[in-house]
Amino acid sequence: MIFAALDFFIFFGLILALNWLLKKWPLVWRIFLLLASYVFYGVWGWNFVVILIGLSVFNWLFGIYIQRSHKYRKIFLALSVGGNLAILLYFKYYDFFRTALEQAFVKFGFKPSLAVLYIVLPVGLSFYIFRAISYCIDIYRKKYEPEKSLLDFTLYMAFFPQLLSGPIARADQFLPQLKNGGAKNISNPGQHIFSILMGLFKKLVVSSWLTILVVDNVFAVPANYGTFESLLAVLAFTLTIYCDFSGYSEIAIGVAGLLGFESPINFDYPYLSRNIQDFWRRWHISLSSWFRDYLYIPLGGNRVGMWRYYFNLFLVMVVSGLWHGAGWPFVIWGACHGLGSVFYALTHHNKKTKYFLPCIAWIFNFLFVALAWIFFRSPDLATATEMFGALARFRFAFDPALTGAVWYLVLGALLVATEKAIKEIFCDFYAASEQWLRPITIALLVILIVELSPSLIPPFIYFSF
Amino acid sequence: MDKKDLGVIIAAYILILVMAVFFQAQKFYFWEENMKFSYFKPWLSPWLAGVAKFSPKALGKETCQCKCPADAPTAVKKEIGAPFTILIAGDSFVNGGVGVELERALLGCVSTTVYRTSKPSTGLSRRDYFDWREEIKELLALRQPNVVYVMFGANDGQGIPLEGNKAVYYGTPEWDSLYFSRVSEFMDILSKENVEVFWIGNPIARSSDYREKMEKLNSIYASSSAKYENIKFISLWETLKDSKGNYSDYLPDNKGVMRLARESDGIHVTDFGGIITSKEIILKVQQVIPLACP
């Protein structure tokens, strides 16, 4: 089930009502939320639910072993992290490594013979495996006690608003919210409703139209397009990926909020950042903070020698790229951001760079991020190269069929620029408006968003990760 | 929970549903249709009467009048030669591997300009959703092609709505006849232009039910195109079979490395699958027109 669909709208209506009704009986309420989450996930495939349950029990047990054992806790940690990574490697990377190895074998004259396995990646696997790893490491670090209730832990792993694409909530953020029947009221309902509406608009209108009108076509065969068309596609994808993923995150946060759960924020106006490190403090925050806490800091972070520090910055970004997808373009995308981070670390203390006007820094950073997205969006390196070639071709013809995309690009850019102000206006209006006016406003906005959306909605981009 | 907050949300839900049913039903139905809502439909559609009004079983747009393709006017054919202005049009197959890799391959040929237009989730069955007759007329006028590739069928094995809240159900002789007439009507439009048309058939699929549907549709395209001088049917049925003649997700590349050729749905093809199909298509096309490709 996905958020931007009528089936979820009906499903969530039932869950929302029963969630608040069953809170009087905390055990029943938690069982209900767990079953609802499994139904939500089971629509994608019941075999995926089995994997999720297996991983939940595995990590719950290892959390207890890590805490109880003094002598073997390191081994238990290694087993738990290794087990999780092995599952991830098998489902997500097996085919990538098999093909790469076989192609290498062929080059050296060997006949490839590795097993061909038809593996379907369970949607959301990368996200809930990262939740599980963070839990085991935190227990090892004695940040908090392991969760005694298997029910609560399985719910932490499966909680449907955060299951498919995050935000990657930590156990100490989520589990306390299950205790004693959880929240008694929705804090800031206006804000959560706004999150859902804004998320829907970003996904259904801006992201979907830009994908259909320009991104899919131009990125498929860039060699068939000129400079303006390619530039339009790059800018459109820059906006599309933001609207798609931040839209998803906002719906997830809003949905969880209406159920009485607070979620970590995932985006903080990333395209307003003026350097690459600042960008990663604002983009997919729950993932970048995960990499900071569980990879960058264990590697030594910045408390090591200069070259090791640069290497750490670079490596974390490359691994982050590989996390996004099993393919060389993702690795190169990560490496670009790694090099960008190293470049910033090398230069930001330089006095000359301080004279850089903020707007110049913003433009450079934005262009860097936008051009790096080419690797992220391209299915292979040849297509990415083709895209750079198309940008540099200096062929300025413009296909009139792409004109519509320009308008959606402008609309999306305006939205990104004024997002904060729109949120304030809506929340102020919601707080000040009469009770009867609120449902009418919400309903009208939902209908308007549906009316403005195309009839076919492309899937959320981050579902494939 | 604060009763006021809950009241606002419940009222909003009711209003959205009411407005959906009375004002936006068609839009919501399309939205729902594309979001794989089918598992709720049997019990929900009657409940959402307004939305159900637009369901395939109830929607009425035309009567079942079959036109024999033999009666269709045939264009006076002129020789098609370089430069080639090529239009590739069709459903999600054209949006994905088959269309993309064909576009890429054709771009590499001598004197070609290639345009590709795809509308996923469309076809010839559901004109109420998307009318390809109008689209192809516009595309022919806009792009002025002399070679056209079309590919349909992936979404066509479903009921066809008729006038008066009736429908023709898939699997009946009436459906075969009506769909044949729709294909012929579409081919009529193409046959009136001085274009060489290549109608690409659907490849073998993983599910046996779906496979049967595609075989039937392919036979309709093949028999219908045989009536037109400028329309050739290209079968991809055998192209994506494995060495044993079965459906396979993985196929060997030219170095013998097994690579994923089909999408997870067992219907669509990956970029690698598209490379295989584009080679086959171009080989067959070269038997008809002087297309010089590396």
Chai-1 contact restraints between the chains, C-beta under 6 A:
chainA,res_idxA,chainB,res_idxB,connection_type,confidence,min_distance_angstrom,max_distance_angstrom,comment,restraint_id
A,A5,B,M35,contact,1.0,0.0,6.0,A-B,restraint_1
A,L6,B,W31,contact,1.0,0.0,6.0,A-B,restraint_2
A,L6,B,E32,contact,1.0,0.0,6.0,A-B,restraint_3
A,L6,B,F37,contact,1.0,0.0,6.0,A-B,restraint_4
A,D7,B,F37,contact,1.0,0.0,6.0,A-B,restraint_5
A,D7,B,F40,contact,1.0,0.0,6.0,A-B,restraint_6
A,G13,B,Y13,contact,1.0,0.0,6.0,A-B,restraint_7
A,W20,B,M1,contact,1.0,0.0,6.0,A-B,restraint_8
A,E102,B,V257,contact,1.0,0.0,6.0,A-B,restraint_9
A,Q103,B,V257,contact,1.0,0.0,6.0,A-B,restraint_10
A,V106,B,K255,contact,1.0,0.0,6.0,A-B,restraint_11
A,P112,B,V257,contact,1.0,0.0,6.0,A-B,restraint_12
A,V116,B,Y250,contact,1.0,0.0,6.0,A-B,restraint_13
A,V116,B,M258,contact,1.0,0.0,6.0,A-B,restraint_14
A,Y118,B,D249,contact,1.0,0.0,6.0,A-B,restraint_15
A,V120,B,S264,contact,1.0,0.0,6.0,A-B,restraint_16
A,N185,B,M1,contact,1.0,0.0,6.0,A-B,restraint_17
A,N185,B,D2,contact,1.0,0.0,6.0,A-B,restraint_18
A,I186,B,D5,contact,1.0,0.0,6.0,A-B,restraint_19
A,P189,B,D5,contact,1.0,0.0,6.0,A-B,restraint_20
A,A220,B,V100,contact,1.0,0.0,6.0,A-B,restraint_21
A,V221,B,E103,contact,1.0,0.0,6.0,A-B,restraint_22
A,V221,B,R104,contact,1.0,0.0,6.0,A-B,restraint_23
A,A223,B,L107,contact,1.0,0.0,6.0,A-B,restraint_24
A,N224,B,L107,contact,1.0,0.0,6.0,A-B,restraint_25
A,P379,B,D271,contact,1.0,0.0,6.0,A-B,restraint_26
A,R438,B,V8,contact,1.0,0.0,6.0,A-B,restraint_27
A,P439,B,V8,contact,1.0,0.0,6.0,A-B,restraint_28
A,P439,B,A11,contact,1.0,0.0,6.0,A-B,restraint_29
A,P439,B,A12,contact,1.0,0.0,6.0,A-B,restraint_30
A,P439,B,L15,contact,1.0,0.0,6.0,A-B,restraint_31
A,I442,B,A12,contact,1.0,0.0,6.0,A-B,restraint_32
A,A443,B,A12,contact,1.0,0.0,6.0,A-B,restraint_33
A,A443,B,L15,contact,1.0,0.0,6.0,A-B,restraint_34
A,A443,B,I16,contact,1.0,0.0,6.0,A-B,restraint_35
A,A443,B,M19,contact,1.0,0.0,6.0,A-B,restraint_36
A,V446,B,I16,contact,1.0,0.0,6.0,A-B,restraint_37
A,I447,B,M19,contact,1.0,0.0,6.0,A-B,restraint_38
A,I447,B,Q24,contact,1.0,0.0,6.0,A-B,restraint_39
A,V450,B,K27,contact,1.0,0.0,6.0,A-B,restraint_40
A,S455,B,F30,contact,1.0,0.0,6.0,A-B,restraint_41
A,L456,B,N34,contact,1.0,0.0,6.0,A-B,restraint_42
A,L456,B,P120,contact,1.0,0.0,6.0,A-B,restraint_43
A,L456,B,S121,contact,1.0,0.0,6.0,A-B,restraint_44
